[in-house]
Every structure is written in structure tokens, then in C-alpha cells.
Amino acid sequence: MKKLVLASNNAGKLREFAQMLATLDFEVLPQAHFNVPEAEEPHVTFVENALAKARHAAKITGLPALADDSGICVTALGGAPGVWSARFAGEPKSDERNNQKMIADLAGKADRRAHYVCVLVFVRHADDPQPIIAEGEWHGEIIDTPRGENGFGYDPYFFVPEKGLTGAEMSSEDKNAMSHRGKALRQLMAQLKAHVL
């Protein structure tokens, strides 16, 4: 198997990526395995942050690297929280406080449209001039009262009208079939097959 470093220490992401990329003969290892510190994410776009994280992990490990930057964009909030989704309510990171801030900021607003974004970046090495970039979106709307026990982040407040469920009420199979990360990962795998393998 070919080794690949994931520029994240998120156990959920690691599981998801490792499972799917194993079919392409990649062994996915978290950056913590190599003592890679978290990369700075100073950018205002998902793609720039994902690229910075992938290059950082590849540079320190000497291995191909995969990074993901994702978040939720709420139309009535001008696309916020966007790249700041994980820290919307400040440090320390807290899903509960982030959700409370989003609901408070939406008070009195009729437009509840929102979408999750996931950008994946794969670099063959730190200076790869042609990184592989895949992007997925998942559209829904924000509700005021959380529903469901599955998922994480904003999922209990993210309602998907065509399913009649929030992200936190769906099975992981349903969620992976529809979600921003699932879409981006399938796109990435198709590009890896075409350009890398």
C-alpha cells in the first residue's frame, strides 16, 4: 500500500478517508503519527486553507498529503461562519456555543438557506505545482430547534427538506451519499484514478 498523510487529527475524518482510500491501495496515516503540528489556517477561503495544510504535512513527512477544509455557509449571514465554522464562537472550540451564536445571529431573519462546503486537496509532494482539488456542497436550511443524535457540528440544526431530516437524524450511509464530504471524496477518488494511479 502507498502511504498518504492526512493533514488532520480528526478521528472521524481519518476513519472515513481511510475506508474509502483503501480501495485505491492508500494507507492513510494521521499527521500526529509523524508529530506534524497543526498548520496555520489564516486564509478566508476553504481552498487556500486546505492547500496550506496539505503542503505543510507533505513538507514535514516527505509523503503525499491530503487535507480537507470544510464548514457551513449561511446565506443570510453573508456566508458566515464559512472557514471559521469550527471557531465561530471563539476559543476553545465548542459545537454548542457555535450553534447558539448561529441561531442568535439568525434571529428575525426569514432566509434560512445554508450549505456545507468541503474542499479536499491532494499534493504528491510539498511543492506539487498541480495539486488535485475536489469540492462538494450540501444544501439545506437552518432550523431553530436541534433534532437528532448523530453527526456533529451544525448537523442537528441543518435541515434537508428533500429528506425531511436534519443531518443529525440521518444514518451515516444516507449522510455519506448526500454530504459535502462524501461528494468531494468521490470526486477526489475519480481524479486520483485518472491522474495519479
VEXZA-934318 format. One record per atom (N, C-alpha, C): x, y, z; atom name; residue in one letter. Coordinates in nm, 2 decimals, decimal comma. Example, Ala and Ser with C-alpha at 12.3 -4.5 7.8 and 13.67 -1.06 7.14 Angstrom:
residues 2
1,32;-0,57;0,78;N;A;
1,23;-0,45;0,78;CA;A;
1,32;-0,33;0,78;C;A;
1,28;-0,22;0,71;N;S;
1,37;-0,11;0,71;CA;S;
1,29;0,00;0,79;C;S;
//
This chain:
residues 197
0,08;-0,12;0,00;N;M;
0,00;0,00;0,00;CA;M;
0,09;0,13;0,00;C;M;
0,04;0,23;-0,07;N;K;
0,11;0,36;-0,07;CA;K;
0,07;0,44;0,05;C;K;
0,17;0,50;0,12;N;K;
0,14;0,58;0,24;CA;K;
0,10;0,72;0,20;C;K;
0,00;0,77;0,27;N;L;
-0,06;0,90;0,25;CA;L;
-0,08;0,97;0,39;C;L;
-0,03;1,09;0,40;N;V;
-0,06;1,16;0,53;CA;V;
-0,18;1,24;0,52;C;V;
-0,27;1,23;0,63;N;L;
-0,39;1,31;0,63;CA;L;
-0,36;1,43;0,72;C;L;
-0,37;1,55;0,67;N;A;
-0,34;1,67;0,74;CA;A;
-0,45;1,71;0,84;C;A;
-0,47;1,61;0,93;N;S;
-0,58;1,63;1,03;CA;S;
-0,55;1,53;1,14;C;S;
-0,61;1,56;1,26;N;N;
-0,60;1,46;1,37;CA;N;
-0,74;1,42;1,41;C;N;
-0,84;1,45;1,32;N;N;
-0,98;1,42;1,35;CA;N;
-1,01;1,27;1,32;C;N;
-1,04;1,20;1,43;N;A;
-1,06;1,05;1,42;CA;A;
-1,17;1,02;1,32;C;A;
-1,28;1,09;1,32;N;G;
-1,39;1,07;1,23;CA;G;
-1,35;1,08;1,09;C;G;
-1,28;1,19;1,05;N;K;
-1,23;1,21;0,92;CA;K;
-1,13;1,10;0,88;C;K;
-1,04;1,06;0,97;N;L;
-0,94;0,96;0,94;CA;L;
-1,01;0,83;0,90;C;L;
-1,11;0,79;0,98;N;R;
-1,19;0,67;0,96;CA;R;
-1,25;0,67;0,82;C;R;
-1,32;0,78;0,79;N;E;
-1,39;0,79;0,66;CA;E;
-1,30;0,79;0,54;C;E;
-1,19;0,87;0,55;N;F;
-1,09;0,87;0,44;CA;F;
-1,02;0,74;0,42;C;F;
-0,98;0,68;0,54;N;A;
-0,90;0,55;0,53;CA;A;
-0,98;0,44;0,47;C;A;
-1,11;0,44;0,50;N;Q;
-1,20;0,34;0,45;CA;Q;
-1,21;0,35;0,29;C;Q;
-1,24;0,47;0,25;N;M;
-1,26;0,49;0,10;CA;M;
-1,13;0,48;0,02;C;M;
-1,02;0,54;0,08;N;L;
-0,90;0,54;0,00;CA;L;
-0,82;0,40;0,00;C;L;
-0,86;0,31;0,10;N;A;
-0,80;0,18;0,10;CA;A;
-0,84;0,11;-0,03;C;A;
-0,95;0,14;-0,09;N;T;
-0,99;0,08;-0,22;CA;T;
-0,90;0,12;-0,33;C;T;
-0,82;0,23;-0,32;N;L;
-0,72;0,27;-0,42;CA;L;
-0,58;0,23;-0,37;C;L;
-0,57;0,15;-0,27;N;D;
-0,44;0,10;-0,22;CA;D;
-0,36;0,20;-0,15;C;D;
-0,43;0,30;-0,08;N;F;
-0,36;0,40;0,00;CA;F;
-0,38;0,37;0,15;C;F;
-0,27;0,37;0,22;N;E;
-0,28;0,36;0,37;CA;E;
-0,28;0,51;0,42;C;E;
-0,38;0,55;0,49;N;V;
-0,40;0,69;0,53;CA;V;
-0,35;0,69;0,68;C;V;
-0,25;0,78;0,70;N;L;
-0,20;0,80;0,84;CA;L;
-0,22;0,94;0,88;C;L;
-0,26;0,96;1,01;N;P;
-0,29;1,09;1,06;CA;P;
-0,15;1,17;1,08;C;P;
-0,15;1,30;1,06;N;Q;
-0,03;1,37;1,08;CA;Q;
0,03;1,36;1,22;C;Q;
-0,05;1,33;1,32;N;A;
0,00;1,31;1,45;CA;A;
0,10;1,19;1,46;C;A;
0,08;1,09;1,37;N;H;
0,17;0,98;1,36;CA;H;
0,31;1,02;1,34;C;H;
0,33;1,14;1,27;N;F;
0,46;1,19;1,23;CA;F;
0,50;1,31;1,32;C;F;
0,42;1,34;1,42;N;N;
0,44;1,46;1,51;CA;N;
0,44;1,59;1,43;C;N;
0,35;1,59;1,33;N;V;
0,33;1,72;1,25;CA;V;
0,24;1,81;1,33;C;V;
0,29;1,93;1,36;N;P;
0,20;2,02;1,43;CA;P;
0,09;2,08;1,34;C;P;
-0,02;2,12;1,40;N;E;
-0,13;2,18;1,32;CA;E;
-0,07;2,30;1,23;C;E;
-0,12;2,31;1,11;N;A;
-0,08;2,42;1,02;CA;A;
-0,16;2,54;1,05;C;A;
-0,10;2,66;1,02;N;E;
-0,18;2,78;1,03;CA;E;
-0,29;2,78;0,93;C;E;
-0,40;2,84;0,96;N;E;
-0,51;2,85;0,86;CA;E;
-0,56;2,99;0,85;C;E;
-0,47;3,08;0,80;N;P;
-0,50;3,22;0,80;CA;P;
-0,59;3,27;0,69;C;P;
-0,63;3,19;0,60;N;H;
-0,69;3,23;0,47;CA;H;
-0,85;3,24;0,49;C;H;
-0,91;3,32;0,40;N;V;
-1,05;3,34;0,40;CA;V;
-1,13;3,24;0,31;C;V;
-1,06;3,16;0,24;N;T;
-1,12;3,06;0,15;CA;T;
-1,08;2,92;0,20;C;T;
-1,18;2,82;0,17;N;F;
-1,15;2,68;0,21;CA;F;
-1,04;2,63;0,13;C;F;
-1,03;2,66;0,00;N;V;
-0,92;2,60;-0,09;CA;V;
-0,78;2,65;-0,04;C;V;
-0,77;2,77;0,00;N;E;
-0,63;2,82;0,04;CA;E;
-0,59;2,75;0,17;C;E;
-0,69;2,74;0,26;N;N;
-0,65;2,67;0,39;CA;N;
-0,62;2,52;0,37;C;N;
-0,70;2,45;0,28;N;A;
-0,67;2,31;0,26;CA;A;
-0,54;2,29;0,19;C;A;
-0,50;2,38;0,10;N;L;
-0,37;2,37;0,03;CA;L;
-0,26;2,40;0,13;C;L;
-0,28;2,50;0,22;N;A;
-0,17;2,53;0,32;CA;A;
-0,15;2,40;0,41;C;A;
-0,26;2,34;0,45;N;K;
-0,25;2,22;0,54;CA;K;
-0,18;2,10;0,47;C;K;
-0,22;2,08;0,34;N;A;
-0,16;1,97;0,27;CA;A;
-0,01;1,99;0,24;C;A;
0,03;2,11;0,20;N;R;
0,17;2,14;0,17;CA;R;
0,25;2,12;0,30;C;R;
0,20;2,17;0,41;N;H;
0,26;2,17;0,54;CA;H;
0,29;2,02;0,58;C;H;
0,19;1,94;0,57;N;A;
0,21;1,79;0,61;CA;A;
0,30;1,72;0,52;C;A;
0,29;1,75;0,39;N;A;
0,38;1,69;0,29;CA;A;
0,53;1,73;0,31;C;A;
0,55;1,86;0,34;N;K;
0,68;1,91;0,36;CA;K;
0,75;1,84;0,48;C;K;
0,68;1,82;0,59;N;I;
0,74;1,77;0,71;CA;I;
0,76;1,62;0,70;C;I;
0,67;1,55;0,63;N;T;
0,67;1,40;0,63;CA;T;
0,74;1,34;0,50;C;T;
0,75;1,43;0,39;N;G;
0,80;1,38;0,27;CA;G;
0,71;1,28;0,20;C;G;
0,58;1,28;0,24;N;L;
0,48;1,19;0,18;CA;L;
0,38;1,27;0,10;C;L;
0,31;1,20;0,01;N;P;
0,19;1,27;-0,04;CA;P;
0,09;1,30;0,07;C;P;
0,02;1,41;0,06;N;A;
-0,07;1,45;0,17;CA;A;
-0,21;1,49;0,12;C;A;
-0,30;1,47;0,20;N;L;
-0,44;1,50;0,18;CA;L;
-0,49;1,59;0,29;C;L;
-0,56;1,70;0,25;N;A;
-0,61;1,79;0,35;CA;A;
-0,76;1,83;0,31;C;A;
-0,83;1,86;0,42;N;D;
-0,97;1,90;0,39;CA;D;
-1,00;2,02;0,47;C;D;
-1,07;2,12;0,41;N;D;
-1,12;2,23;0,48;CA;D;
-1,27;2,24;0,45;C;D;
-1,34;2,25;0,56;N;S;
-1,49;2,25;0,54;CA;S;
-1,56;2,33;0,64;C;S;
-1,68;2,36;0,61;N;G;
-1,76;2,44;0,71;CA;G;
-1,90;2,47;0,65;C;G;
-1,97;2,55;0,72;N;I;
-2,11;2,58;0,68;CA;I;
-2,12;2,73;0,64;C;I;
-2,19;2,76;0,54;N;C;
-2,21;2,90;0,49;CA;C;
-2,36;2,93;0,49;C;C;
-2,39;3,03;0,57;N;V;
-2,54;3,06;0,59;CA;V;
-2,56;3,19;0,50;C;V;
-2,66;3,18;0,41;N;T;
-2,68;3,29;0,32;CA;T;
-2,71;3,42;0,38;C;T;
-2,80;3,42;0,48;N;A;
-2,84;3,55;0,55;CA;A;
-2,73;3,61;0,63;C;A;
-2,62;3,53;0,66;N;L;
-2,51;3,58;0,74;CA;L;
-2,39;3,61;0,64;C;L;
-2,42;3,63;0,51;N;G;
-2,31;3,67;0,42;CA;G;
-2,21;3,56;0,40;C;G;
-2,25;3,43;0,42;N;G;
-2,16;3,32;0,40;CA;G;
-2,09;3,27;0,53;C;G;
-2,11;3,35;0,64;N;A;
-2,06;3,31;0,77;CA;A;
-2,13;3,19;0,82;C;A;
-2,07;3,11;0,91;N;P;
-1,94;3,11;0,96;CA;P;
-1,83;3,08;0,86;C;P;
-1,86;3,01;0,75;N;G;
-1,76;2,98;0,65;CA;G;
-1,63;2,91;0,70;C;G;
-1,51;2,96;0,67;N;V;
-1,39;2,90;0,71;CA;V;
-1,37;2,90;0,87;C;V;
-1,45;2,98;0,93;N;W;
-1,44;2,99;1,08;CA;W;
-1,54;2,91;1,15;C;W;
-1,60;2,81;1,08;N;S;
-1,71;2,73;1,13;CA;S;
-1,68;2,66;1,27;C;S;
-1,56;2,61;1,28;N;A;
-1,52;2,53;1,40;CA;A;
-1,49;2,63;1,52;C;A;
-1,46;2,75;1,49;N;R;
-1,43;2,85;1,60;CA;R;
-1,52;2,97;1,59;C;R;
-1,64;2,95;1,54;N;F;
-1,74;3,07;1,52;CA;F;
-1,76;3,15;1,65;C;F;
-1,77;3,08;1,76;N;A;
-1,80;3,14;1,89;CA;A;
-1,67;3,17;1,97;C;A;
-1,55;3,15;1,90;N;G;
-1,42;3,18;1,97;CA;G;
-1,37;3,05;2,03;C;G;
-1,25;3,07;2,10;N;E;
-1,18;2,96;2,16;CA;E;
-1,23;2,94;2,30;C;E;
-1,23;2,82;2,36;N;P;
-1,20;2,69;2,29;CA;P;
-1,31;2,65;2,20;C;P;
-1,28;2,57;2,10;N;K;
-1,38;2,52;2,01;CA;K;
-1,50;2,46;2,08;C;K;
-1,62;2,49;2,04;N;S;
-1,74;2,43;2,11;CA;S;
-1,86;2,43;2,01;C;S;
-1,90;2,31;1,97;N;D;
-2,02;2,29;1,88;CA;D;
-2,14;2,36;1,94;C;D;
-2,16;2,35;2,07;N;E;
-2,28;2,40;2,13;CA;E;
-2,28;2,56;2,13;C;E;
-2,17;2,62;2,16;N;R;
-2,16;2,77;2,15;CA;R;
-2,17;2,82;2,01;C;R;
-2,10;2,74;1,92;N;N;
-2,11;2,78;1,77;CA;N;
-2,25;2,78;1,73;C;N;
-2,33;2,68;1,76;N;N;
-2,47;2,67;1,72;CA;N;
-2,55;2,78;1,78;C;N;
-2,53;2,81;1,91;N;Q;
-2,60;2,91;1,98;CA;Q;
-2,58;3,05;1,91;C;Q;
-2,45;3,07;1,88;N;K;
-2,42;3,20;1,81;CA;K;
-2,49;3,21;1,67;C;K;
-2,49;3,10;1,60;N;M;
-2,55;3,10;1,46;CA;M;
-2,70;3,13;1,48;C;M;
-2,77;3,06;1,57;N;I;
-2,91;3,08;1,59;CA;I;
-2,94;3,22;1,63;C;I;
-2,86;3,27;1,73;N;A;
-2,88;3,41;1,77;CA;A;
-2,86;3,51;1,66;C;A;
-2,76;3,49;1,57;N;D;
-2,73;3,58;1,46;CA;D;
-2,85;3,57;1,36;C;D;
-2,92;3,46;1,35;N;L;
-3,03;3,44;1,25;CA;L;
-3,16;3,49;1,31;C;L;
-3,17;3,53;1,43;N;A;
-3,30;3,58;1,49;CA;A;
-3,36;3,68;1,40;C;A;
-3,49;3,66;1,37;N;G;
-3,56;3,76;1,29;CA;G;
-3,54;3,76;1,14;C;G;
-3,45;3,67;1,10;N;K;
-3,42;3,66;0,95;CA;K;
-3,50;3,55;0,89;C;K;
-3,57;3,58;0,78;N;A;
-3,66;3,48;0,72;CA;A;
-3,58;3,38;0,63;C;A;
-3,48;3,43;0,57;N;D;
-3,40;3,34;0,48;CA;D;
-3,31;3,25;0,57;C;D;
-3,34;3,12;0,56;N;R;
-3,27;3,02;0,64;CA;R;
-3,18;2,93;0,56;C;R;
-3,16;2,97;0,43;N;R;
-3,08;2,88;0,34;CA;R;
-2,93;2,87;0,39;C;R;
-2,88;2,75;0,38;N;A;
-2,74;2,73;0,42;CA;A;
-2,68;2,61;0,34;C;A;
-2,55;2,61;0,33;N;H;
-2,49;2,49;0,27;CA;H;
-2,36;2,46;0,33;C;H;
-2,33;2,33;0,34;N;Y;
-2,20;2,29;0,38;CA;Y;
-2,11;2,29;0,26;C;Y;
-1,98;2,32;0,28;N;V;
-1,88;2,31;0,18;CA;V;
-1,76;2,22;0,23;C;V;
-1,71;2,14;0,14;N;C;
-1,59;2,06;0,17;CA;C;
-1,49;2,07;0,05;C;C;
-1,37;2,12;0,08;N;V;
-1,27;2,12;-0,03;CA;V;
-1,16;2,03;0,02;C;V;
-1,12;1,93;-0,07;N;L;
-1,01;1,84;-0,05;CA;L;
-0,90;1,87;-0,14;C;L;
-0,78;1,87;-0,09;N;V;
-0,66;1,90;-0,17;CA;V;
-0,56;1,78;-0,14;C;V;
-0,52;1,73;-0,26;N;F;
-0,41;1,62;-0,25;CA;F;
-0,29;1,67;-0,32;C;F;
-0,17;1,66;-0,25;N;V;
-0,05;1,70;-0,31;CA;V;
0,04;1,58;-0,32;C;V;
0,11;1,56;-0,43;N;R;
0,21;1,45;-0,44;CA;R;
0,33;1,47;-0,36;C;R;
0,37;1,60;-0,34;N;H;
0,48;1,64;-0,26;CA;H;
0,46;1,79;-0,22;C;H;
0,54;1,85;-0,13;N;A;
0,51;1,98;-0,08;CA;A;
0,51;2,09;-0,19;C;A;
0,59;2,07;-0,29;N;D;
0,59;2,18;-0,40;CA;D;
0,51;2,14;-0,52;C;D;
0,42;2,05;-0,51;N;D;
0,34;2,00;-0,62;CA;D;
0,28;2,12;-0,70;C;D;
0,32;2,14;-0,83;N;P;
0,26;2,25;-0,90;CA;P;
0,12;2,23;-0,95;C;P;
0,07;2,11;-0,94;N;Q;
-0,06;2,08;-0,99;CA;Q;
-0,14;1,99;-0,89;C;Q;
-0,17;2,05;-0,77;N;P;
-0,25;1,97;-0,67;CA;P;
-0,38;1,93;-0,73;C;P;
-0,43;1,82;-0,67;N;I;
-0,57;1,78;-0,71;CA;I;
-0,67;1,83;-0,61;C;I;
-0,77;1,90;-0,66;N;I;
-0,86;1,97;-0,58;CA;I;
-1,00;1,92;-0,61;C;I;
-1,08;1,89;-0,51;N;A;
-1,21;1,84;-0,52;CA;A;
-1,30;1,92;-0,43;C;A;
-1,42;1,95;-0,47;N;E;
-1,51;2,03;-0,39;CA;E;
-1,65;1,97;-0,39;C;E;
-1,72;1,97;-0,27;N;G;
-1,86;1,92;-0,26;CA;G;
-1,94;2,02;-0,18;C;G;
-2,07;2,03;-0,21;N;E;
-2,16;2,11;-0,14;CA;E;
-2,28;2,03;-0,10;C;E;
-2,34;2,07;0,01;N;W;
-2,46;2,00;0,06;CA;W;
-2,56;2,11;0,11;C;W;
-2,67;2,12;0,04;N;H;
-2,77;2,23;0,06;CA;H;
-2,88;2,20;0,15;C;H;
-2,92;2,29;0,24;N;G;
-3,03;2,27;0,33;CA;G;
-3,07;2,41;0,39;C;G;
-3,13;2,40;0,51;N;E;
-3,17;2,52;0,58;CA;E;
-3,15;2,51;0,73;C;E;
-3,14;2,62;0,80;N;I;
-3,12;2,61;0,94;CA;I;
-3,25;2,62;1,01;C;I;
-3,27;2,53;1,11;N;I;
-3,39;2,53;1,20;CA;I;
-3,34;2,58;1,34;C;I;
-3,44;2,63;1,42;N;D;
-3,41;2,69;1,55;CA;D;
-3,39;2,58;1,66;C;D;
-3,46;2,47;1,64;N;T;
-3,45;2,37;1,75;CA;T;
-3,38;2,24;1,70;C;T;
-3,27;2,20;1,77;N;P;
-3,19;2,09;1,72;CA;P;
-3,27;1,96;1,72;C;P;
-3,24;1,87;1,62;N;R;
-3,30;1,74;1,61;CA;R;
-3,20;1,64;1,58;C;R;
-3,20;1,52;1,65;N;G;
-3,12;1,41;1,61;CA;G;
-2,99;1,40;1,70;C;G;
-2,94;1,28;1,71;N;E;
-2,83;1,24;1,80;CA;E;
-2,70;1,21;1,72;C;E;
-2,71;1,19;1,59;N;N;
-2,60;1,15;1,51;CA;N;
-2,53;1,28;1,46;C;N;
-2,42;1,26;1,39;N;G;
-2,35;1,38;1,33;CA;G;
-2,28;1,46;1,44;C;G;
-2,23;1,57;1,39;N;F;
-2,16;1,66;1,48;CA;F;
-2,16;1,80;1,43;C;F;
-2,10;1,90;1,49;N;G;
-2,10;2,04;1,44;CA;G;
-2,24;2,09;1,44;C;G;
-2,28;2,14;1,32;N;Y;
-2,40;2,21;1,30;CA;Y;
-2,52;2,11;1,25;C;Y;
-2,48;1,98;1,24;N;D;
-2,58;1,88;1,19;CA;D;
-2,72;1,88;1,25;C;D;
-2,73;1,90;1,39;N;P;
-2,87;1,90;1,44;CA;P;
-2,96;2,01;1,40;C;P;
-2,90;2,12;1,35;N;Y;
-2,97;2,24;1,31;CA;Y;
-2,98;2,25;1,15;C;Y;
-2,91;2,15;1,08;N;F;
-2,91;2,16;0,94;CA;F;
-3,02;2,07;0,88;C;F;
-3,13;2,13;0,83;N;F;
-3,24;2,05;0,79;CA;F;
-3,24;2,03;0,64;C;F;
-3,26;1,91;0,59;N;V;
-3,25;1,88;0,45;CA;V;
-3,39;1,85;0,40;C;V;
-3,46;1,95;0,33;N;P;
-3,60;1,94;0,30;CA;P;
-3,64;1,81;0,22;C;P;
-3,55;1,77;0,12;N;E;
-3,60;1,65;0,05;CA;E;
-3,60;1,52;0,13;C;E;
-3,53;1,52;0,24;N;K;
-3,53;1,40;0,33;CA;K;
-3,62;1,42;0,45;C;K;
-3,66;1,55;0,48;N;G;
-3,74;1,58;0,59;CA;G;
-3,67;1,55;0,72;C;G;
-3,53;1,55;0,72;N;L;
-3,45;1,52;0,83;CA;L;
-3,34;1,62;0,85;C;L;
-3,28;1,63;0,97;N;T;
-3,16;1,71;0,99;CA;T;
-3,04;1,61;0,96;C;T;
-2,92;1,67;0,94;N;G;
-2,80;1,59;0,93;CA;G;
-2,78;1,50;1,04;C;G;
-2,83;1,54;1,16;N;A;
-2,81;1,45;1,28;CA;A;
-2,91;1,34;1,30;C;A;
-3,01;1,35;1,21;N;E;
-3,12;1,24;1,22;CA;E;
-3,09;1,13;1,11;C;E;
-3,00;1,16;1,02;N;M;
-2,97;1,06;0,91;CA;M;
-2,88;0,95;0,95;C;M;
-2,89;0,84;0,89;N;S;
-2,80;0,73;0,90;CA;S;
-2,67;0,77;0,84;C;S;
-2,55;0,72;0,88;N;S;
-2,43;0,76;0,83;CA;S;
-2,42;0,72;0,68;C;S;
-2,49;0,62;0,63;N;E;
-2,49;0,58;0,49;CA;E;
-2,56;0,69;0,41;C;E;
-2,68;0,73;0,46;N;D;
-2,76;0,84;0,39;CA;D;
-2,68;0,96;0,39;C;D;
-2,62;1,00;0,50;N;K;
-2,54;1,12;0,51;CA;K;
-2,42;1,12;0,41;C;K;
-2,35;1,01;0,41;N;N;
-2,23;1,00;0,32;CA;N;
-2,27;1,01;0,17;C;N;
-2,39;0,96;0,14;N;A;
-2,44;0,96;0,00;CA;A;
-2,47;1,11;-0,04;C;A;
-2,51;1,19;0,05;N;M;
-2,56;1,33;0,02;CA;M;
-2,46;1,44;0,06;C;M;
-2,37;1,41;0,15;N;S;
-2,30;1,52;0,22;CA;S;
-2,19;1,58;0,13;C;S;
-2,15;1,70;0,17;N;H;
-2,04;1,77;0,10;CA;H;
-1,91;1,69;0,10;C;H;
-1,88;1,62;0,21;N;R;
-1,76;1,55;0,22;CA;R;
-1,76;1,42;0,14;C;R;
-1,88;1,36;0,13;N;G;
-1,90;1,24;0,05;CA;G;
-1,88;1,27;-0,10;C;G;
-1,94;1,38;-0,14;N;K;
-1,93;1,43;-0,28;CA;K;
-1,79;1,46;-0,32;C;K;
-1,72;1,54;-0,23;N;A;
-1,58;1,58;-0,26;CA;A;
-1,49;1,46;-0,26;C;A;
-1,51;1,36;-0,17;N;L;
-1,43;1,24;-0,17;CA;L;
-1,45;1,16;-0,30;C;L;
-1,57;1,14;-0,34;N;R;
-1,59;1,06;-0,46;CA;R;
-1,53;1,13;-0,58;C;R;
-1,54;1,27;-0,59;N;Q;
-1,47;1,34;-0,70;CA;Q;
-1,32;1,33;-0,69;C;Q;
-1,27;1,34;-0,57;N;L;
-1,12;1,32;-0,55;CA;L;
-1,07;1,18;-0,60;C;L;
-1,15;1,08;-0,56;N;M;
-1,11;0,94;-0,60;CA;M;
-1,11;0,93;-0,75;C;M;
-1,20;0,98;-0,82;N;A;
-1,21;0,98;-0,96;CA;A;
-1,09;1,05;-1,02;C;A;
-1,05;1,16;-0,97;N;Q;
-0,93;1,23;-1,01;CA;Q;
-0,80;1,16;-0,98;C;Q;
-0,79;1,10;-0,86;N;L;
-0,67;1,02;-0,83;CA;L;
-0,66;0,90;-0,93;C;L;
-0,77;0,84;-0,96;N;K;
-0,76;0,72;-1,06;CA;K;
-0,71;0,77;-1,19;C;K;
-0,76;0,89;-1,23;N;A;
-0,72;0,94;-1,37;CA;A;
-0,58;1,00;-1,37;C;A;
-0,54;1,06;-1,27;N;H;
-0,41;1,14;-1,28;CA;H;
-0,29;1,09;-1,19;C;H;
-0,32;1,01;-1,09;N;V;
-0,21;0,97;-1,00;CA;V;
-0,18;0,82;-1,01;C;V;
-0,28;0,74;-1,02;N;L;
-0,26;0,59;-1,01;CA;L;
-0,22;0,53;-1,14;C;L;
//
